[in-house]
Amino acid sequence: MSRIYNFSAGPSVLPEPVLLQARDELLEWRGSGVSVMEMSHRGKHFSLIAEELESDLRSLLGIPQNYKVLFLQGGATAQFSFIPQNILQGKTRACYVNTGAWSEKAIKDAQSYCEVVVSASSENTKFTSIPDFSGWVLDSGAAYLHYTANETIHGVEFPEAPGGNGLTLVADMSSNILSRPCDVSAHGLIYAGTQKNMGPAGVTVVIVREDLVGKANKNIPPVFDYAEQVKNNSMLNTPATYNWYLVGLVLKWLIGQGGVEAIEQRNIAKSDLLYQAIDKSALYHNPVEINCRSRMNVPFILADENLDKQFLAAAEANGLFELKGHRSVGGMRASIYNAMPEAGVLALIDFMTEFERTH
């Protein structure tokens, strides 16, 4: 078997040691006599997996004790609706920053539950920038300020959390959580799907300050109510048990790599190598402003779009897969999450250099 380099935006590459451990433990976990997939979520064995999962995530992100950690289903997309239903706290407006496709989706869904104030938008630059904070419109009567920390499709990333001018800060960190240090205490709520940096698809992490829990819309179904999920340790219904286990393995792998601070340095090195190769090229171009280029998702456009199909076919022939850009942007996109080794980035750069030489 020969494994490819997988540049998919998600579900994405997983650390090979995690896959090997999961393979070795597939039939039996730690002498329990059963696979994790067969365990009761109420049993002692899975309880240990769940406790270690939360403990490791708290350690990696430095999550304060006054924050609750939930492991839910429905992806970040479900949270677009659950967040306003849970934390409006009787208010009728919420502020959102629009920096790309995922911000737009969050705004659209929130509009079913409140009046959305678009505090800033980079739509006029085709989502290749982050609006200057000095021009943001922040409604002091809003319940919270929402931003998307990294736009997977457009390759735009906030270099740091924005100020909220007293508003509760809410962040979608689906595509860059655990890739760099994060001040959890600066946020009221952080949410992220796990299928990019944390494991397989099927689990959504919600980190929520405890004073925001328990004030949901009275008509919200219990399974969507953070308070009910807190009360039931995220097990109001049967959770995606095997996916929890796999996320836990990824977190332990990350701890073994030196934690978030160490992995950030590797991510900086990988993204710098790729951006440098693009910037010095006459064939490839990255449209994003330099000060907000994503370390996780690197889009690039070929000067001649007629070469796109040839590029993708040749890339796959060289073991480089899932490089096609999102249909709304076009071109190419290389997603280089935590688990993508530097060797994969170097292989991509070598291929791009040779493709440019011959075309």
Secondary structure, 3 states (H helix, E strand, C coil): CCCCEECCCCCCCCCHHHHHHHHHCCCCCCCCCCCHHHCCCCCHHHHHHHHHHHHHHHHHHCCCCCEEEEEECCHHHHHHHHHHHHHCCCCCEEEEEECCHHHHHHHHHHCCCCEEEEEEECHHHCCCCCCCHHHCCCCCCCCEEEEECEECCCCEECCCCCCCCCCEEEEECCCCCCCCCCCHHHCCEEEEECCCCCCCCCCEEEEEEHHHCCCCCCCCCHHHCHHHHHHCCCCCCCCCHHHHHHHHHHHHHHHHCCHHHHHHHHHHHHHHHHHHHHHCCCCEECCCCHHHECCCEEEEEECCHHHHHHHHHHHHHCCEECCECCCCCCCEEEECCCCCCHHHHHHHHHHHHHHHHHC
